[in-house]
Amino acid sequence: NLSQTFERLLSEGYEHIVVDGPPVLGLADAPLIASYAEATMFVIAARNTHTRTARMSLRRLADVHANILGAVLTKFDAKKIGYDYGYNYDYGDKRIGFIKRVPG
């Protein structure tokens, strides 16, 4: 029984218990676990999770009064969406045409 397992773990003196649950839209396991948990982190796989699926999952968690602290985006590659970070700087005298670009 899930509630007995949680009670046993809590009675053993653990301050925090992290449970990696199954997908929310699968069987009833994820909402059941979330209903017992003090807090829930919603994990979304970038480029694999459709917006509609994420919304349905959040609705299902809300239906069991899950306390959702936030979301974690996994498998995210900023370069694939055109975002990148970098810097360059120039030195020299522009008036005489001597400029060297140094990559950061």
C-alpha positions as CSV (number, residue, x, y, z in Angstrom):
1,N,0.0,0.0,0.0
2,L,1.4,3.4,-1.0
3,S,0.3,5.3,2.0
4,Q,1.9,2.7,4.3
5,T,5.2,2.9,2.4
6,F,5.3,6.7,2.7
7,E,4.4,6.5,6.4
8,R,7.1,3.9,7.0
9,L,9.8,6.0,5.2
10,L,8.7,9.2,7.1
11,S,8.8,7.4,10.4
12,E,12.4,6.2,9.7
13,G,13.4,9.8,9.9
14,Y,13.9,10.9,6.3
15,E,13.6,14.6,5.9
16,H,12.9,14.5,2.2
17,I,11.9,11.6,0.0
18,V,12.2,12.0,-3.8
19,V,10.0,9.8,-5.9
20,D,10.6,9.6,-9.7
21,G,7.1,8.8,-10.9
22,P,5.7,7.6,-14.2
23,P,4.2,9.8,-16.8
24,V,1.1,11.5,-15.6
25,L,-1.2,10.5,-18.5
26,G,-0.3,6.8,-18.0
27,L,-2.1,4.8,-15.4
28,A,-3.3,6.3,-12.1
29,D,0.1,6.0,-10.4
30,A,1.4,9.5,-10.9
31,P,-1.7,11.3,-9.7
32,L,-1.9,8.9,-6.7
33,I,1.7,9.5,-5.8
34,A,1.2,13.3,-6.2
35,S,-1.8,13.2,-3.9
36,Y,0.3,11.8,-1.1
37,A,3.4,14.0,-1.8
38,E,4.0,17.3,0.0
39,A,5.2,18.8,-3.2
40,T,5.4,17.9,-6.9
41,M,7.9,18.9,-9.6
42,F,6.4,18.7,-13.1
43,V,9.0,17.3,-15.6
44,I,8.6,18.1,-19.3
45,A,10.8,16.6,-22.1
46,A,11.6,19.4,-24.6
47,R,10.6,18.7,-28.2
48,N,8.8,15.5,-27.0
49,T,5.9,16.9,-25.0
50,H,3.1,18.7,-26.8
51,T,1.5,21.7,-25.1
52,R,-1.9,20.0,-25.1
53,T,-0.4,16.9,-23.3
54,A,1.4,19.1,-20.7
55,R,-1.9,21.0,-20.0
56,M,-3.9,17.7,-19.7
57,S,-1.2,16.4,-17.3
58,L,-1.3,19.5,-15.2
59,R,-5.1,19.3,-15.1
60,R,-4.9,15.7,-13.9
61,L,-2.5,16.7,-11.1
62,A,-4.8,19.6,-10.2
63,D,-7.7,17.2,-9.9
64,V,-5.9,15.4,-7.1
65,H,-4.9,18.7,-5.5
66,A,-1.2,18.1,-6.2
67,N,1.0,20.9,-4.8
68,I,3.1,21.7,-8.0
69,L,6.2,23.7,-7.0
70,G,7.4,24.2,-10.6
71,A,8.5,22.5,-13.8
72,V,11.8,21.1,-15.1
73,L,12.5,21.2,-18.8
74,T,14.7,18.2,-19.8
75,K,16.5,17.4,-23.1
76,F,16.6,21.1,-24.0
77,D,19.1,22.3,-26.5
78,A,19.2,26.1,-26.8
79,K,21.3,26.0,-30.0
80,K,18.5,24.2,-31.8
81,I,16.2,27.2,-31.3
82,G,18.8,29.7,-32.3
83,Y,19.9,30.8,-28.9
84,D,23.6,30.9,-28.1
85,Y,25.8,32.8,-25.8
86,G,29.1,34.2,-26.7
87,Y,31.1,37.4,-26.8
88,N,33.8,39.1,-28.8
89,Y,35.8,42.3,-28.3
90,D,37.8,44.5,-30.6
91,Y,41.0,46.3,-29.9
92,G,43.0,48.7,-32.0
93,D,42.5,52.0,-33.5
94,K,39.5,52.2,-35.9
95,R,40.7,55.5,-37.3
96,I,43.7,53.9,-38.9
97,G,42.0,50.6,-39.8
98,F,43.8,48.4,-37.3
99,I,41.3,46.2,-35.6
100,K,41.7,42.7,-34.5
101,R,38.7,40.6,-33.5
102,V,39.3,38.2,-30.6
103,P,36.8,35.4,-30.0
104,G,35.6,35.2,-26.4
